[in-house]
Amino acid sequence: MTYFNDTRRSGGVSTVFARFVAGIREGLAYRRAYNATRAELDGLSARELDDLGISPAKIDEIAHSAAQEAVARR
C-alpha cells in the first residue's frame, strides 16, 4: 500500500492574514461607497429625485448597487 503525505502548505498564516486584511479593506470600501451614495441621494428633494426618475424607496437599492460597482472596479 502506498501512503502519500502532502506537507505543502496552502499559503500559511501570512496568506490567511493577507486575505483577512483584504476582506476588511473591501468591506470598508463598500461601506464608504454606499454611505457616500446614500448621503448624496438623501440630500436631494423629492422633486429632484423625481426628475432623475428615482423613487425614494429605491435609494437603498441604488446605493448598494453603486457600492458593489465601486468595489468591483478596485
PyMOL CGO cylinders between C-alpha atoms (Angstrom):
from pymol import cmd
from pymol.cgo import CYLINDER

trace = [
    CYLINDER, 0.00, 0.00, 0.00, 1.26, 3.45, -0.89, 0.3, 1, 1, 1, 1, 1, 1,
    CYLINDER, 1.26, 3.45, -0.89, 0.96, 6.29, 1.55, 0.3, 1, 1, 1, 1, 1, 1,
    CYLINDER, 0.96, 6.29, 1.55, 1.26, 9.85, 0.32, 0.3, 1, 1, 1, 1, 1, 1,
    CYLINDER, 1.26, 9.85, 0.32, 1.67, 12.76, 2.68, 0.3, 1, 1, 1, 1, 1, 1,
    CYLINDER, 1.67, 12.76, 2.68, 1.49, 16.19, 1.09, 0.3, 1, 1, 1, 1, 1, 1,
    CYLINDER, 1.49, 16.19, 1.09, 3.13, 18.59, 3.52, 0.3, 1, 1, 1, 1, 1, 1,
    CYLINDER, 3.13, 18.59, 3.52, 2.93, 21.66, 1.31, 0.3, 1, 1, 1, 1, 1, 1,
    CYLINDER, 2.93, 21.66, 1.31, 1.04, 24.49, 2.85, 0.3, 1, 1, 1, 1, 1, 1,
    CYLINDER, 1.04, 24.49, 2.85, -1.68, 26.40, 1.07, 0.3, 1, 1, 1, 1, 1, 1,
    CYLINDER, -1.68, 26.40, 1.07, -0.14, 29.74, 1.94, 0.3, 1, 1, 1, 1, 1, 1,
    CYLINDER, -0.14, 29.74, 1.94, 0.39, 29.68, 5.64, 0.3, 1, 1, 1, 1, 1, 1,
    CYLINDER, 0.39, 29.68, 5.64, -0.51, 32.23, 8.25, 0.3, 1, 1, 1, 1, 1, 1,
    CYLINDER, -0.51, 32.23, 8.25, 0.71, 35.24, 6.27, 0.3, 1, 1, 1, 1, 1, 1,
    CYLINDER, 0.71, 35.24, 6.27, -1.55, 34.38, 3.34, 0.3, 1, 1, 1, 1, 1, 1,
    CYLINDER, -1.55, 34.38, 3.34, -4.54, 33.87, 5.60, 0.3, 1, 1, 1, 1, 1, 1,
    CYLINDER, -4.54, 33.87, 5.60, -3.85, 37.20, 7.31, 0.3, 1, 1, 1, 1, 1, 1,
    CYLINDER, -3.85, 37.20, 7.31, -3.42, 38.97, 3.95, 0.3, 1, 1, 1, 1, 1, 1,
    CYLINDER, -3.42, 38.97, 3.95, -6.78, 37.62, 2.79, 0.3, 1, 1, 1, 1, 1, 1,
    CYLINDER, -6.78, 37.62, 2.79, -8.34, 38.72, 6.07, 0.3, 1, 1, 1, 1, 1, 1,
    CYLINDER, -8.34, 38.72, 6.07, -6.98, 42.25, 5.69, 0.3, 1, 1, 1, 1, 1, 1,
    CYLINDER, -6.98, 42.25, 5.69, -8.07, 42.36, 2.04, 0.3, 1, 1, 1, 1, 1, 1,
    CYLINDER, -8.07, 42.36, 2.04, -11.59, 41.38, 3.08, 0.3, 1, 1, 1, 1, 1, 1,
    CYLINDER, -11.59, 41.38, 3.08, -11.70, 44.14, 5.66, 0.3, 1, 1, 1, 1, 1, 1,
    CYLINDER, -11.70, 44.14, 5.66, -10.45, 46.69, 3.13, 0.3, 1, 1, 1, 1, 1, 1,
    CYLINDER, -10.45, 46.69, 3.13, -13.04, 45.56, 0.62, 0.3, 1, 1, 1, 1, 1, 1,
    CYLINDER, -13.04, 45.56, 0.62, -15.78, 45.84, 3.23, 0.3, 1, 1, 1, 1, 1, 1,
    CYLINDER, -15.78, 45.84, 3.23, -14.65, 49.34, 4.17, 0.3, 1, 1, 1, 1, 1, 1,
    CYLINDER, -14.65, 49.34, 4.17, -14.53, 50.41, 0.53, 0.3, 1, 1, 1, 1, 1, 1,
    CYLINDER, -14.53, 50.41, 0.53, -18.04, 49.04, 0.05, 0.3, 1, 1, 1, 1, 1, 1,
    CYLINDER, -18.04, 49.04, 0.05, -19.30, 50.89, 3.12, 0.3, 1, 1, 1, 1, 1, 1,
    CYLINDER, -19.30, 50.89, 3.12, -17.65, 54.16, 2.05, 0.3, 1, 1, 1, 1, 1, 1,
    CYLINDER, -17.65, 54.16, 2.05, -19.21, 53.99, -1.41, 0.3, 1, 1, 1, 1, 1, 1,
    CYLINDER, -19.21, 53.99, -1.41, -22.60, 53.03, 0.00, 0.3, 1, 1, 1, 1, 1, 1,
    CYLINDER, -22.60, 53.03, 0.00, -22.59, 55.85, 2.55, 0.3, 1, 1, 1, 1, 1, 1,
    CYLINDER, -22.59, 55.85, 2.55, -21.46, 58.44, 0.00, 0.3, 1, 1, 1, 1, 1, 1,
    CYLINDER, -21.46, 58.44, 0.00, -24.15, 57.44, -2.50, 0.3, 1, 1, 1, 1, 1, 1,
    CYLINDER, -24.15, 57.44, -2.50, -26.81, 57.24, 0.19, 0.3, 1, 1, 1, 1, 1, 1,
    CYLINDER, -26.81, 57.24, 0.19, -25.90, 60.67, 1.58, 0.3, 1, 1, 1, 1, 1, 1,
    CYLINDER, -25.90, 60.67, 1.58, -25.94, 62.26, -1.86, 0.3, 1, 1, 1, 1, 1, 1,
    CYLINDER, -25.94, 62.26, -1.86, -29.33, 60.79, -2.75, 0.3, 1, 1, 1, 1, 1, 1,
    CYLINDER, -29.33, 60.79, -2.75, -30.78, 61.57, 0.68, 0.3, 1, 1, 1, 1, 1, 1,
    CYLINDER, -30.78, 61.57, 0.68, -29.77, 65.19, 0.15, 0.3, 1, 1, 1, 1, 1, 1,
    CYLINDER, -29.77, 65.19, 0.15, -31.97, 65.52, -2.92, 0.3, 1, 1, 1, 1, 1, 1,
    CYLINDER, -31.97, 65.52, -2.92, -35.53, 66.78, -2.69, 0.3, 1, 1, 1, 1, 1, 1,
    CYLINDER, -35.53, 66.78, -2.69, -38.48, 64.67, -3.81, 0.3, 1, 1, 1, 1, 1, 1,
    CYLINDER, -38.48, 64.67, -3.81, -38.70, 66.84, -6.91, 0.3, 1, 1, 1, 1, 1, 1,
    CYLINDER, -38.70, 66.84, -6.91, -35.02, 66.30, -7.78, 0.3, 1, 1, 1, 1, 1, 1,
    CYLINDER, -35.02, 66.30, -7.78, -35.38, 62.55, -7.28, 0.3, 1, 1, 1, 1, 1, 1,
    CYLINDER, -35.38, 62.55, -7.28, -38.46, 62.56, -9.49, 0.3, 1, 1, 1, 1, 1, 1,
    CYLINDER, -38.46, 62.56, -9.49, -36.56, 64.47, -12.18, 0.3, 1, 1, 1, 1, 1, 1,
    CYLINDER, -36.56, 64.47, -12.18, -33.92, 61.73, -12.10, 0.3, 1, 1, 1, 1, 1, 1,
    CYLINDER, -33.92, 61.73, -12.10, -36.57, 59.03, -12.23, 0.3, 1, 1, 1, 1, 1, 1,
    CYLINDER, -36.57, 59.03, -12.23, -35.69, 57.71, -8.78, 0.3, 1, 1, 1, 1, 1, 1,
    CYLINDER, -35.69, 57.71, -8.78, -38.29, 56.65, -6.26, 0.3, 1, 1, 1, 1, 1, 1,
    CYLINDER, -38.29, 56.65, -6.26, -37.31, 57.37, -2.64, 0.3, 1, 1, 1, 1, 1, 1,
    CYLINDER, -37.31, 57.37, -2.64, -37.96, 53.68, -1.95, 0.3, 1, 1, 1, 1, 1, 1,
    CYLINDER, -37.96, 53.68, -1.95, -35.16, 52.75, -4.39, 0.3, 1, 1, 1, 1, 1, 1,
    CYLINDER, -35.16, 52.75, -4.39, -32.41, 54.83, -2.73, 0.3, 1, 1, 1, 1, 1, 1,
    CYLINDER, -32.41, 54.83, -2.73, -31.13, 51.91, -0.66, 0.3, 1, 1, 1, 1, 1, 1,
    CYLINDER, -31.13, 51.91, -0.66, -31.06, 49.58, -3.67, 0.3, 1, 1, 1, 1, 1, 1,
    CYLINDER, -31.06, 49.58, -3.67, -29.23, 52.17, -5.78, 0.3, 1, 1, 1, 1, 1, 1,
    CYLINDER, -29.23, 52.17, -5.78, -26.68, 52.78, -3.01, 0.3, 1, 1, 1, 1, 1, 1,
    CYLINDER, -26.68, 52.78, -3.01, -25.97, 49.05, -2.70, 0.3, 1, 1, 1, 1, 1, 1,
    CYLINDER, -25.97, 49.05, -2.70, -25.60, 48.72, -6.46, 0.3, 1, 1, 1, 1, 1, 1,
    CYLINDER, -25.60, 48.72, -6.46, -23.20, 51.68, -6.60, 0.3, 1, 1, 1, 1, 1, 1,
    CYLINDER, -23.20, 51.68, -6.60, -21.14, 50.23, -3.76, 0.3, 1, 1, 1, 1, 1, 1,
    CYLINDER, -21.14, 50.23, -3.76, -20.89, 46.85, -5.50, 0.3, 1, 1, 1, 1, 1, 1,
    CYLINDER, -20.89, 46.85, -5.50, -19.70, 48.53, -8.69, 0.3, 1, 1, 1, 1, 1, 1,
    CYLINDER, -19.70, 48.53, -8.69, -17.16, 50.62, -6.79, 0.3, 1, 1, 1, 1, 1, 1,
    CYLINDER, -17.16, 50.62, -6.79, -15.68, 47.54, -5.11, 0.3, 1, 1, 1, 1, 1, 1,
    CYLINDER, -15.68, 47.54, -5.11, -15.66, 45.60, -8.38, 0.3, 1, 1, 1, 1, 1, 1,
    CYLINDER, -15.66, 45.60, -8.38, -13.64, 48.39, -10.07, 0.3, 1, 1, 1, 1, 1, 1,
    CYLINDER, -13.64, 48.39, -10.07, -10.89, 48.17, -7.44, 0.3, 1, 1, 1, 1, 1, 1,
]
cmd.load_cgo(trace, "trace")
